[in-house]
Each structure stands twice: as structure tokens, then as C-alpha cells.
Amino acid sequence: MKRMIMIVLRSNCGMLEMASVMESLRYASEISGDRPYGLTTCAAGYDAVQTEEPWIRFSAVYNVVNAPPEVDTLIVPDGSPVTLQDHDLRIIEFLARRTPNVRRVATFGNGVLFAAAAGVTRGHTVVADANVQARLATLCSQTIVEPHSNLHKSGKIWSARGASAGLALALALIDEDLGRDVAAEVARRLGSRLADAEMRYGARAGRLPSFDAGSPVERVQEWVMANPSSDLSVGKLADMVAMSEKTLSRAFKQKTGHTVGEYVLTVRLGYACEMLKAGERKIKDIARLSGLGSQTNMRQLFMTRFGCSPSIYREATGLHVEVDRALTGDPIDRVDRTEDEAPPLLTVA
């Protein structure tokens, strides 16, 4: 089956990253032998699109107004800052209109901002560079940022950040579509362009960043990381990997050293901490988005785990106060001045 991939061209797209994406898809088609990919482009107008190199210009095959409907994957690359001017708004409208009918929306760099503005990231988890994170909350407040990865998949939305983000994203898409062997061969041909290619794809490599492979425990861990605000009860997670609750609990404890409940709570608290540090959301929204429930429940959990309330944690990190001792169990010796209600009793499974 041929998959049509459409790259949404924008001003000042990085030529090297764009070329890496295109070359990866071309190699994948050659290696698989059955031409699995078709590649085309669109833009907010037919005018030539300036790349970051002043001597190169792209011309889009289609205008976003009349782009063909038979598209499997939309790729939104890094480019000029998102200014929400006319051309940006046309791209945002295009993504909002087309996303329900495509299998994937893949972004790298600040391309994720277009997906956020189009509502594609609502309720999903993405990765983003620090300068991009600051704007995500204003464009879509229900977007969750994964702080520990450079590549992530959540629902239809794929996102990548950091050096060689476009290439890393393309290889992950190839791995999902055509398998590890094809992705590994593409990585070998591209050589040193991807700094951690040997770690990801070499002979000593572990599992690729695929979200459909891996052991049941690994799939549960990935699901929890990608969906912290979902129902993450042992029963739901066990159904997802076709195991009994007892079998999953035993396997999870053997592999990780923690119970499922302990892992879920740690992930949710981690998300809450990152959002508090970012300082963009209200604490009640952070409690909901991180899966910690109400603001009151979140406060009790922070007092138990860190020895301080969420507001004090935010204030301490915002002032660059050393909080390592709180994260390792030593409480921050401060009085909460903004949350004076008595903490309720709360039991965490």
C-alpha cells in the first residue's frame, strides 16, 4: 500500500533537515522494493518558499486550499517563528481541516506550534524545545509536554525536538510503517547525520522508539507516559495488553521494581513538576492534565512526596532555589502562604 506523505512548507525551513527527511523516505522506498511512499508538498500559496539558506527556494506542488485528500501523513517542519499572520493562519486552518482524515501529523522543531494552534495536540503529549514550550500553553492549554524525550507519539501526533529532529522523526515513521530492518538500513546509509544512530539502530541497539512493539510492561510504561490524565487503573492497563491484573502486576514489579500504582504516580508527579516549573498554567489545570485529580489531591500528594505544596514548589523553582533535597525526600522548610486549607487524607493505590 502506497502512503502519500505531504510536507507543509514554511518560510526558513532548514534545508539539511528537509533533505534528510526526503532522503530517508527515498531510501526506505528503495530498500523495501515496493515503493511504499509517495512524497509531495504544499504551502500557503504558490509563491516560492525561502529556506534558511538564502540561495535556495522551494516551490510547493499544491496550495493548502486545493491539496489532494489522499494523504496518509502530514509533516510540519521547523521554520520561521510562528507569528499568526495570514500565511500561518492558513496553515493552521489547513491542519484543523485535514487532521481528522489523515493517519498521522508529524512535527519537528516549532512545527508543533501549528498543530497546537489547530487543536491537534489537545489532550495529547508532545516534546518541544524550551523556546517552543513557552508558547504551547497559550496556543493550546491542554497540551502536555514530555520533558525527558526528544521523540514522542501520542495519538495521531508525532513530535521531535533537538539536533537532527527531522531525521529522527523520519526514521521513527519508517520503523512504524516498514519495520526495524528497513529503518536500520536507512540509518546506516545516512551514517553520522544522526548522532545517536548507533545507539538506536546499531548491532548493540535496544528496541527502536516504536510504540507498537516491546514487551507488555514496556507498552504499559509508554502508554502511561503518553496519557497521564487517562484512566490508568491496573484493570484498564491489563486489558490494553491482554493480561490479567494479577499477571501484569507481577510482571511489572519483576521488571521495574515498582508496582503499577507507584509508577503511575511517579509519572504524574513528574508531569506536574514540569508544568509548575514552566509557570504557564493554573495549579487546578495542572492537577487535571497530569492526572492527579483535584487541586486538593495534588496538594496532598506534593506535601507527602516533596514536603511542600505545589505553589511553594513553583515559587522555589521559579526563583532558582535549590530543590533537590525536596525531590529526594527532604522537605523544603517553608510555610505555604497561598494554600492554607487543611490537607485531606488521601490514599494512593
LOTORMAR-116286 format. One record per residue (C-alpha): residue number from 1; residue in one letter; x, y, z negated. Coordinates in steps of 0.02 Angstrom, whole numbers. Each point is the difference from the previous one (the first is absolute). Example, Ala and Ser with C-alpha at 12.3 -4.5 7.8 and 13.67 -1.06 7.14 Angstrom:
<vextors>
> 1, A, 615, -225, -390
> 2, S, 69, 172, 33
</vextors>
This chain:
<vextors>
> 1, M, 0, 0, 0
> 2, K, 70, 168, 52
> 3, R, -1, 134, -134
> 4, M, -7, 180, 57
> 5, I, 103, 115, -111
> 6, M, -26, 187, 17
> 7, I, 126, 125, -70
> 8, V, -75, 168, -46
> 9, L, 132, 124, 58
> 10, R, 32, 158, -100
> 11, S, 119, 146, 5
> 12, N, 178, -32, -57
> 13, C, -15, -189, -7
> 14, G, 169, -78, -38
> 15, M, 67, -69, 163
> 16, L, 104, -138, -81
> 17, E, -145, -64, -104
> 18, M, -119, 7, 147
> 19, A, 124, -93, 110
> 20, S, 27, -131, -135
> 21, V, -187, -35, -11
> 22, M, -17, -15, 189
> 23, E, 155, -106, 18
> 24, S, -55, -117, -140
> 25, L, -167, -31, 85
> 26, R, 86, -28, 168
> 27, Y, 121, -126, -75
> 28, A, -144, -89, -88
> 29, S, -91, -17, 166
> 30, E, 156, -71, 83
> 31, I, 36, -122, -139
> 32, S, -177, -67, -17
> 33, G, -11, -23, 188
> 34, D, -186, 35, 15
> 35, R, 2, 191, 3
> 36, P, -100, 21, -162
> 37, Y, 9, 190, -3
> 38, G, -57, 141, 111
> 39, L, 66, 172, -49
> 40, T, -73, 170, 40
> 41, T, -6, 176, -72
> 42, C, -122, 138, -34
> 43, A, 11, 179, -63
> 44, A, -110, 150, -37
> 45, G, 13, 61, 179
> 46, Y, 98, -44, 156
> 47, D, 136, 131, -27
> 48, A, 173, -72, -25
> 49, V, 39, -36, -182
> 50, Q, 165, 67, -65
> 51, T, 106, -125, -96
> 52, E, 124, 46, -135
> 53, E, 134, 2, 135
> 54, P, -27, 160, 102
> 55, W, 55, -81, 163
> 56, I, -133, -138, -3
> 57, R, -187, 14, 25
> 58, F, -134, -135, -4
> 59, S, -153, -1, 111
> 60, A, -153, -90, -69
> 61, V, -92, -123, 111
> 62, Y, -167, 46, -77
> 63, N, -83, 146, -86
> 64, V, -76, -47, -168
> 65, V, -168, 51, 74
> 66, N, -1, -135, 134
> 67, A, 117, -133, -70
> 68, P, -59, -176, 45
> 69, P, -98, -97, -131
> 70, E, 94, -166, 17
> 71, V, 134, 37, -130
> 72, D, 63, -124, -131
> 73, T, 120, 111, -98
> 74, L, 23, 188, -16
> 75, I, 174, 61, -49
> 76, V, 17, 175, -73
> 77, P, 186, 47, -11
> 78, D, 94, 128, -101
> 79, G, 9, 173, 75
> 80, S, -27, 185, -31
> 81, P, -78, 53, -165
> 82, V, -188, -24, -1
> 83, T, -70, 176, 11
> 84, L, -184, -44, 33
> 85, Q, 0, 109, 154
> 86, D, -101, -41, 155
> 87, H, 111, -140, 65
> 88, D, 11, -80, -172
> 89, L, -188, 7, -24
> 90, R, -28, -85, 168
> 91, I, 114, -143, -53
> 92, I, -88, -15, -168
> 93, E, -170, -6, 85
> 94, F, 67, -132, 120
> 95, L, 61, -110, -143
> 96, A, -163, 17, -96
> 97, R, -98, -48, 155
> 98, R, 109, -144, 58
> 99, T, 56, -84, -161
> 100, P, -161, -103, -24
> 101, N, 32, -83, 168
> 102, V, 186, -42, -15
> 103, R, 86, -137, -98
> 104, R, 140, 107, -72
> 105, V, 54, 179, -25
> 106, A, 188, 4, -25
> 107, T, 89, 157, -58
> 108, F, 175, 49, -47
> 109, G, 71, 159, -75
> 110, N, -128, 140, -10
> 111, G, -113, -90, 123
> 112, V, -91, -67, -154
> 113, L, -67, 175, -31
> 114, F, -105, -11, 158
> 115, A, -72, -166, -60
> 116, A, -39, 78, -169
> 117, A, -85, 152, 77
> 118, A, -104, -118, 107
> 119, G, -55, -97, -154
> 120, V, 89, -158, 55
> 121, T, 100, -14, -163
> 122, R, -148, 24, -117
> 123, G, 6, -136, -132
> 124, H, 161, -71, 73
> 125, T, 183, -1, -48
> 126, V, 137, 79, 106
> 127, V, 184, 40, -13
> 128, A, 61, 178, 29
> 129, D, 154, 106, -19
> 130, A, 0, 125, -143
> 131, N, -35, 149, 112
> 132, V, -150, -91, 74
> 133, Q, -72, -61, -165
> 134, A, -34, 178, -57
> 135, R, -124, 24, 143
> 136, L, -85, -170, -6
> 137, A, -105, 46, -151
> 138, T, -65, 158, 82
> 139, L, -45, -91, 162
> 140, C, -77, -155, -79
> 141, S, -7, -7, -189
> 142, Q, -43, -185, -1
> 143, T, 164, -53, 79
> 144, I, 116, -101, -112
> 145, V, 189, 13, 25
> 146, E, 109, -154, -24
> 147, P, 161, 67, -78
> 148, H, 111, -154, 13
> 149, S, -6, -49, 185
> 150, N, 48, 73, 168
> 151, L, -129, -104, 95
> 152, H, -178, -41, -48
> 153, K, -163, -70, 70
> 154, S, -169, 36, -78
> 155, G, -154, -46, 99
> 156, K, 20, 70, 176
> 157, I, 131, 128, -49
> 158, W, 185, -37, 15
> 159, S, 126, 129, -58
> 160, A, 189, 13, -4
> 161, R, 123, 128, -66
> 162, G, 186, 30, -13
> 163, A, 142, -31, 121
> 164, S, -47, -102, 154
> 165, A, -183, 3, -53
> 166, G, -64, -17, 179
> 167, L, 108, -152, 35
> 168, A, -44, -83, -166
> 169, L, -184, 28, 37
> 170, A, 13, -71, 176
> 171, L, 88, -156, -62
> 172, A, -133, -27, -133
> 173, L, -138, 13, 130
> 174, I, 91, -124, 112
> 175, D, 22, -118, -147
> 176, E, -186, 5, -36
> 177, D, -48, -28, 182
> 178, L, 133, -118, 66
> 179, G, 86, -74, -152
> 180, R, 165, 7, -90
> 181, D, 107, -77, 136
> 182, V, -47, 132, 129
> 183, A, 23, 142, -125
> 184, A, 169, -71, -52
> 185, E, 60, -9, 180
> 186, V, -57, 179, 34
> 187, A, 94, 56, -156
> 188, R, 156, -93, 59
> 189, R, -6, 87, 169
> 190, L, -19, 170, -80
> 191, G, 147, -36, -113
> 192, S, 53, 134, -122
> 193, R, -141, 122, 33
> 194, L, -96, -70, -148
> 195, A, 113, 15, -151
> 196, D, -74, -148, -94
> 197, A, -33, -112, 151
> 198, E, 115, -136, -67
> 199, M, -90, 1, -167
> 200, R, -171, -7, 83
> 201, Y, 32, -113, 149
> 202, G, 172, -81, -15
> 203, A, 38, -181, -35
> 204, R, 1, 35, -187
> 205, A, -157, 105, 6
> 206, G, -150, -31, -109
> 207, R, -178, 20, 56
> 208, L, -39, 138, 123
> 209, P, -116, 141, -53
> 210, S, -151, -94, 64
> 211, F, -162, 8, -96
> 212, D, -70, -163, 68
> 213, A, 145, -114, -46
> 214, G, 81, -49, -164
> 215, S, -54, -104, -148
> 216, P, -169, 26, -84
> 217, V, 86, 90, -144
> 218, E, 90, 118, 121
> 219, R, -162, 36, 92
> 220, V, -86, 40, -164
> 221, Q, 142, 117, -48
> 222, E, -11, 90, 167
> 223, W, -188, 16, -14
> 224, V, 12, 72, -175
> 225, M, 131, 126, 57
> 226, A, -105, 53, 149
> 227, N, -168, 5, -90
> 228, P, 24, 53, -182
> 229, S, -174, 72, -16
> 230, S, -88, -158, 61
> 231, D, -73, -141, -102
> 232, L, 159, -92, -48
> 233, S, -74, -128, -118
> 234, V, 82, -172, 1
> 235, G, -158, -72, 77
> 236, K, 0, 120, 147
> 237, L, 186, -22, 32
> 238, A, -14, -189, -12
> 239, D, -141, -2, 128
> 240, M, 107, 105, 117
> 241, V, 137, -132, 4
> 242, A, -117, -151, -12
> 243, M, 59, -56, -171
> 244, S, -85, -31, -165
> 245, E, 23, 132, -135
> 246, K, 97, -124, -107
> 247, T, 117, -50, 142
> 248, L, 35, 179, 51
> 249, S, 31, 54, -180
> 250, R, 123, -142, -27
> 251, A, 90, 29, 166
> 252, F, 9, 188, -28
> 253, K, 73, -21, -175
> 254, Q, 129, -126, 62
> 255, K, 57, 110, 145
> 256, T, -1, 172, -82
> 257, G, 10, -31, -186
> 258, H, -156, 106, -26
> 259, T, -185, -33, -2
> 260, V, -108, 68, 141
> 261, G, -77, 126, -119
> 262, E, 171, 63, -56
> 263, Y, 56, 23, 179
> 264, V, -160, 90, 51
> 265, L, 15, 119, -147
> 266, T, 184, 36, 36
> 267, V, -38, 41, 183
> 268, R, -147, 111, -46
> 269, L, 100, 94, -130
> 270, G, 140, 22, 127
> 271, Y, -120, 80, 123
> 272, A, -70, 111, -136
> 273, C, 174, 58, -50
> 274, E, 47, 44, 178
> 275, M, -159, 99, 26
> 276, L, 26, 91, -165
> 277, K, 176, 46, 52
> 278, A, -64, 67, 167
> 279, G, -116, 116, -97
> 280, E, -129, 12, 140
> 281, R, -150, -90, -75
> 282, K, -109, 15, -153
> 283, I, 28, -131, -133
> 284, K, -177, -69, 18
> 285, D, 32, -26, 187
> 286, I, 166, -84, -35
> 287, A, -86, -119, -121
> 288, R, -123, -50, 135
> 289, L, 124, -13, 144
> 290, S, 124, -103, -99
> 291, G, -133, -121, -60
> 292, L, 14, 48, -184
> 293, G, -184, 44, -13
> 294, S, -49, 154, -98
> 295, Q, 112, 140, -60
> 296, T, -27, -62, -178
> 297, N, 57, -176, 43
> 298, M, 152, 67, 90
> 299, R, 46, 106, -150
> 300, Q, -9, -151, -117
> 301, L, 109, -103, 116
> 302, F, 130, 138, 12
> 303, M, 3, 20, -189
> 304, T, 25, -188, -19
> 305, R, 132, -22, 136
> 306, F, 94, 166, -2
> 307, G, -44, 78, -167
> 308, C, -71, 157, 80
> 309, S, -156, 56, 91
> 310, P, -8, 25, 189
> 311, S, 0, 189, -19
> 312, I, 157, -3, -106
> 313, Y, 81, -122, 122
> 314, R, -39, 119, 143
> 315, E, 66, 150, -97
> 316, A, 160, -91, -48
> 317, T, 39, -58, 177
> 318, G, -50, 169, 72
> 319, L, 125, 85, -114
> 320, H, 133, -131, 43
> 321, V, 0, -60, -180
> 322, E, 86, -166, -28
> 323, V, -137, -132, -12
> 324, D, 100, -160, 20
> 325, R, -23, -36, -184
> 326, A, -188, 5, 21
> 327, L, 5, -119, 147
> 328, T, 102, -124, -102
> 329, G, -116, 7, -149
> 330, D, 66, 147, -101
> 331, P, -140, 128, -19
> 332, I, 19, 181, 49
> 333, D, -5, 93, -165
> 334, R, -128, 132, 45
> 335, V, -177, 43, -50
> 336, D, -130, -6, 138
> 337, R, -72, 176, 9
> 338, T, -124, -29, 141
> 339, E, -82, -166, -39
> 340, D, -54, 1, -181
> 341, E, -137, -132, 3
> 342, A, 31, -158, -100
> 343, P, 60, -141, 113
> 344, P, -124, -144, 16
> 345, L, 46, -180, -27
> 346, L, 37, -86, 165
> 347, T, 48, -178, 36
> 348, V, 94, -39, 160
> 349, A, -16, -176, 67
</vextors>
